[in-house]
Amino acid sequence: MSPRASPGWRKAFDGVERLLGEPLESATNSPDVQSALVTAGQLRRVVTSPVGRLVSWGVHLVGLPSHADILALRRQLNEVQREVATLHRELANTQRERQRGR
């Protein structure tokens, strides 16, 4: 096989991609599909939101953290990690400045 020749699987893949790619692209870029996707997302939120609140309430009844609680803790932990990293950088800068001043 020459250095420029493509393997057989690549030629087959490119052929299928050419055959299917353009029709799929035009279908997914249509306003109707985009509108349907937005509507499906809104419908999912309308259905899952009350269910999520009910599950969260039930989980809290047995004294366990809900998914929302875990997400809030994750956000808080990320914030603390950013603050610690900032303090670490400031401390390193202060130490470097003190060493230069000696």
N, C-alpha and C positions, 0 to 999 in steps of 0.2 A: 504494500500500500504506500503510495507516495505521501509526502508530508502534507500536501494540500488536500488530499482526498478525504471526504467525510466517511465515517463508518456507516454501515447499512442502517443501523437503528436511528442514526441522526437524520438520514435521508427520509426514512419512513415518518419520523416525527415531524419533520419540516413539511412533508406532503400533507399530513393530517392537519397540521396547524394552518396551512394555507387554505385547505378545504373548509375548515370549520371556523377559523378565526374571524374572518370578515363578517359572516352572517351573525355570529355571536356578538361581535363588537357593535354592529349596527342595532341589534335587538336590545342590548343592555344600555345603550346610550339613548334609547328612545324616551321621550317624556312620559309615555304611559308606564314603562317599567319603573322609572324613577318615582313616579307618583305612587305606584303600587308598593314600592319598597318603603316609602315614607308612611303610607297608610298601615302597612304591616307592622312597622316599628311602633307606631302609635297604638295599634290594637294590642300588641304584645305588652306594652307598658300598662294599658288599661286593665288587662287581665292579670298580669303578674304582680302589680302593685298591691292590690288588696290581699292576694294570696300571701305575698311576702310579709305584709303587716300581721296577718293572722298567724303565720308560722313564727314570726318574731315574738309575738305575744305569748304563744304556747311555749316557746323555748325559754322565755323569761320566767314563766310560771314554775318551771322545774329548776330555776336558778342557773341556767347556762347562758353564755353570751350568744347573741344572734349574729348573723352575718354582718349586719349593719354595725354592730358593736366592734366586731373584728376589723372592719374597714376603717372605722374611726380611730381605733388604736393604732392601726398601721400608719395612718396619716400622721398621728401624733408622734409615733416613733420616728418616722422619716424626718419630721421637723426637728426633733431632738438631735438626730444624727447630723443634720445640716448645721445646727448650732454648735455641736461639739467639733465638727470639722472646721468651722470658722474660728472657734476659740483655739484649736490646735494650730491653725495657720498663724493666728495672731501671736501666740506664744512662741512659735518658731521664729517669726520675724523679730520679736522683741529680743530673744536670745541671740540672734545673729547680730542685731544692732549693738547689744552689750559687748559681744566679743570683738566687734570692730572698734569699739570705743576704748578698749584696754590698751 
